[in-house]
């Protein structure tokens, strides 16, 4: 009996050891410097796990051919992070085998060809405050392509008494996710900077920044003085219908009929040397999607009738949680706010063939048609729905989060379909 028991113990130990080895796998790949068109030698490559607060679980250095090899210790979701000239570049890590080629770019503090396509402010009043989400769509058309990165890669100016709730940024690479950041004070009061790389555009994908903040407001009047740090094609302002918008002296804002429930005003060709001014008054909230609230209530989830709770839209609660994945949720759960920002960005694009600021017409690719943009938006939404279902099946997404995210995506998808 004793020998049999020892045999079973040894067998179980062997099975456990084999299972442990089964979790370990080798991830290999190549890093290419798209500025030079050559392999990137000597770059640090790290395997990080987002669910463990971006913990580094493996590390390597690229060889003369840009190759690297990492030992993956577990099957947890992971990213391959490459540090090139101080800037970080990411791709999703496979469970084993070859990772997608990592594209990196040479880095400079200032790069020619960086400009803002649209600066979009979404404003509403709430309990003695104006709550604002401001989004910046930033292009990098440098040739040869280079990344603009420093401790003050992208500078923003907010109202003097603004209280920042959150700041996020997203890279232009396919499959990239928003990252929560801390704004860095940058000189005078209200001046801040993002320590985040502005990588070259990929197709029509640009780098996006978002700041959520509030300012004291009694419902009387509040004057904004938007200051852009780069040449900017358009500055857009979105307001509830119940509030009043007044352009300041010397500022030319044109009303745009975009949504019957939302006011939209646009100023073209802003620059750091060209001041803008506008005043808002009255009270009001951005429209919420009743369907999203109904779906959330039917699913037995949280109360979606209050502003910011529903998956369908409005200015949501600020991101302030230790959950390492919370940085990714706003992009999916933005709902109506995401729809408004995306629609505004499409609307604010110059007509086909028009040059971007600082470019000649011959050097600027024509923008795609509105139909193609709608198709691209639909495809992106469908991919998100597919990814959502995959996460549910894999058990990596909590049931309540799945219900909320799916409701938000379905609302945006239906509205996009209605425009086709």
GIURWO-V10040 format. One record per residue. N is the residue number from 1. PSI is psi in whole degrees, 0 to 359 (none if undefined). Layout:
# GIURWO-V10040
n:N psi:PSI
n:N psi:PSI
This chain:
# GIURWO-V10040
n:1 psi:319
n:2 psi:317
n:3 psi:324
n:4 psi:319
n:5 psi:319
n:6 psi:322
n:7 psi:317
n:8 psi:319
n:9 psi:318
n:10 psi:322
n:11 psi:315
n:12 psi:320
n:13 psi:320
n:14 psi:317
n:15 psi:317
n:16 psi:317
n:17 psi:319
n:18 psi:320
n:19 psi:322
n:20 psi:317
n:21 psi:328
n:22 psi:333
n:23 psi:330
n:24 psi:136
n:25 psi:159
n:26 psi:130
n:27 psi:124
n:28 psi:162
n:29 psi:184
n:30 psi:143
n:31 psi:126
n:32 psi:131
n:33 psi:105
n:34 psi:347
n:35 psi:319
n:36 psi:342
n:37 psi:16
n:38 psi:163
n:39 psi:147
n:40 psi:106
n:41 psi:144
n:42 psi:10
n:43 psi:145
n:44 psi:131
n:45 psi:128
n:46 psi:139
n:47 psi:120
n:48 psi:150
n:49 psi:110
n:50 psi:323
n:51 psi:349
n:52 psi:39
n:53 psi:42
n:54 psi:38
n:55 psi:140
n:56 psi:121
n:57 psi:350
n:58 psi:153
n:59 psi:145
n:60 psi:176
n:61 psi:137
n:62 psi:144
n:63 psi:190
n:64 psi:337
n:65 psi:8
n:66 psi:9
n:67 psi:152
n:68 psi:162
n:69 psi:131
n:70 psi:142
n:71 psi:112
n:72 psi:118
n:73 psi:344
n:74 psi:176
n:75 psi:12
n:76 psi:148
n:77 psi:138
n:78 psi:160
n:79 psi:148
n:80 psi:120
n:81 psi:125
n:82 psi:128
n:83 psi:116
n:84 psi:117
n:85 psi:36
n:86 psi:344
n:87 psi:147
n:88 psi:141
n:89 psi:143
n:90 psi:150
n:91 psi:158
n:92 psi:137
n:93 psi:133
n:94 psi:167
n:95 psi:326
n:96 psi:168
n:97 psi:207
n:98 psi:132
n:99 psi:158
n:100 psi:150
n:101 psi:132
n:102 psi:123
n:103 psi:126
n:104 psi:164
n:105 psi:149
n:106 psi:154
n:107 psi:141
n:108 psi:152
n:109 psi:325
n:110 psi:135
n:111 psi:135
n:112 psi:143
n:113 psi:10
n:114 psi:125
n:115 psi:164
n:116 psi:122
n:117 psi:315
n:118 psi:136
n:119 psi:110
n:120 psi:123
n:121 psi:126
n:122 psi:120
n:123 psi:138
n:124 psi:162
n:125 psi:149
n:126 psi:111
n:127 psi:56
n:128 psi:18
n:129 psi:155
n:130 psi:125
n:131 psi:130
n:132 psi:134
n:133 psi:121
n:134 psi:127
n:135 psi:141
n:136 psi:128
n:137 psi:107
n:138 psi:126
n:139 psi:147
n:140 psi:102
n:141 psi:28
n:142 psi:145
n:143 psi:121
n:144 psi:155
n:145 psi:131
n:146 psi:156
n:147 psi:133
n:148 psi:118
n:149 psi:134
n:150 psi:185
n:151 psi:344
n:152 psi:51
n:153 psi:318
n:154 psi:122
n:155 psi:141
n:156 psi:154
n:157 psi:123
n:158 psi:165
n:159 psi:148
n:160 psi:320
n:161 psi:25
n:162 psi:140
n:163 psi:115
n:164 psi:127
n:165 psi:319
n:166 psi:160
n:167 psi:135
n:168 psi:161
n:169 psi:154
n:170 psi:134
n:171 psi:161
n:172 psi:351
n:173 psi:146
n:174 psi:132
n:175 psi:1
n:176 psi:152
n:177 psi:152
n:178 psi:147
n:179 psi:130
n:180 psi:133
n:181 psi:169
n:182 psi:121
n:183 psi:138
n:184 psi:127
n:185 psi:142
n:186 psi:69
n:187 psi:238
n:188 psi:162
n:189 psi:135
n:190 psi:354
n:191 psi:128
n:192 psi:168
n:193 psi:148
n:194 psi:128
n:195 psi:80
n:196 psi:135
n:197 psi:139
n:198 psi:95
n:199 psi:159
n:200 psi:147
n:201 psi:149
n:202 psi:111
n:203 psi:238
n:204 psi:6
n:205 psi:130
n:206 psi:179
n:207 psi:135
n:208 psi:138
n:209 psi:148
n:210 psi:136
n:211 psi:129
n:212 psi:128
n:213 psi:170
n:214 psi:155
n:215 psi:148
n:216 psi:141
n:217 psi:129
n:218 psi:356
n:219 psi:357
n:220 psi:269
n:221 psi:151
n:222 psi:132
n:223 psi:127
n:224 psi:144
n:225 psi:76
n:226 psi:132
n:227 psi:119
n:228 psi:147
n:229 psi:348
n:230 psi:164
n:231 psi:132
n:232 psi:124
n:233 psi:318
n:234 psi:142
n:235 psi:121
n:236 psi:144
n:237 psi:128
n:238 psi:129
n:239 psi:153
n:240 psi:156
n:241 psi:334
n:242 psi:352
n:243 psi:162
n:244 psi:138
n:245 psi:133
n:246 psi:121
n:247 psi:143
n:248 psi:172
n:249 psi:130
n:250 psi:356
n:251 psi:130
n:252 psi:106
n:253 psi:133
n:254 psi:133
n:255 psi:141
n:256 psi:130
n:257 psi:96
n:258 psi:315
n:259 psi:130
n:260 psi:342
n:261 psi:358
n:262 psi:138
n:263 psi:137
n:264 psi:130
n:265 psi:140
n:266 psi:133
n:267 psi:132
n:268 psi:154
n:269 psi:59
n:270 psi:157
n:271 psi:163
n:272 psi:331
n:273 psi:0
n:274 psi:99
n:275 psi:149
n:276 psi:156
n:277 psi:138
n:278 psi:154
n:279 psi:138
n:280 psi:150
n:281 psi:168
n:282 psi:180
n:283 psi:158
n:284 psi:159
n:285 psi:152
n:286 psi:145
n:287 psi:142
n:288 psi:153
n:289 psi:109
n:290 psi:328
n:291 psi:319
n:292 psi:320
n:293 psi:317
n:294 psi:318
n:295 psi:320
n:296 psi:318
n:297 psi:319
n:298 psi:330
n:299 psi:358
n:300 psi:20
n:301 psi:201
n:302 psi:163
n:303 psi:115
n:304 psi:9
n:305 psi:344
n:306 psi:145
n:307 psi:136
n:308 psi:345
n:309 psi:330
n:310 psi:147
n:311 psi:346
n:312 psi:350
n:313 psi:198
n:314 psi:178
n:315 psi:112
n:316 psi:183
n:317 psi:144
n:318 psi:150
n:319 psi:114
n:320 psi:72
n:321 psi:146
n:322 psi:353
n:323 psi:118
n:324 psi:341
n:325 psi:357
n:326 psi:334
n:327 psi:339
n:328 psi:345
n:329 psi:329
n:330 psi:328
n:331 psi:326
n:332 psi:317
n:333 psi:3
n:334 psi:330
n:335 psi:242
n:336 psi:320
n:337 psi:318
n:338 psi:317
n:339 psi:314
n:340 psi:316
n:341 psi:318
n:342 psi:314
n:343 psi:321
n:344 psi:319
n:345 psi:317
n:346 psi:317
n:347 psi:323
n:348 psi:355
n:349 psi:148
n:350 psi:157
n:351 psi:161
n:352 psi:134
n:353 psi:347
n:354 psi:138
n:355 psi:149
n:356 psi:160
n:357 psi:132
n:358 psi:7
n:359 psi:156
n:360 psi:160
n:361 psi:325
n:362 psi:332
n:363 psi:354
n:364 psi:123
n:365 psi:145
n:366 psi:141
n:367 psi:152
n:368 psi:164
n:369 psi:162
n:370 psi:323
n:371 psi:318
n:372 psi:324
n:373 psi:319
n:374 psi:319
n:375 psi:317
n:376 psi:320
n:377 psi:316
n:378 psi:317
n:379 psi:320
n:380 psi:319
n:381 psi:318
n:382 psi:321
n:383 psi:321
n:384 psi:319
n:385 psi:318
n:386 psi:316
n:387 psi:323
n:388 psi:314
n:389 psi:323
n:390 psi:318
n:391 psi:324
n:392 psi:314
n:393 psi:326
n:394 psi:352
n:395 psi:18
n:396 psi:2
n:397 psi:128
n:398 psi:146
n:399 psi:318
n:400 psi:319
n:401 psi:322
n:402 psi:314
n:403 psi:315
n:404 psi:313
n:405 psi:318
n:406 psi:319
n:407 psi:317
n:408 psi:313
n:409 psi:322
n:410 psi:323
n:411 psi:311
n:412 psi:320
n:413 psi:316
n:414 psi:320
n:415 psi:322
n:416 psi:321
n:417 psi:323
n:418 psi:339
n:419 psi:349
n:420 psi:none
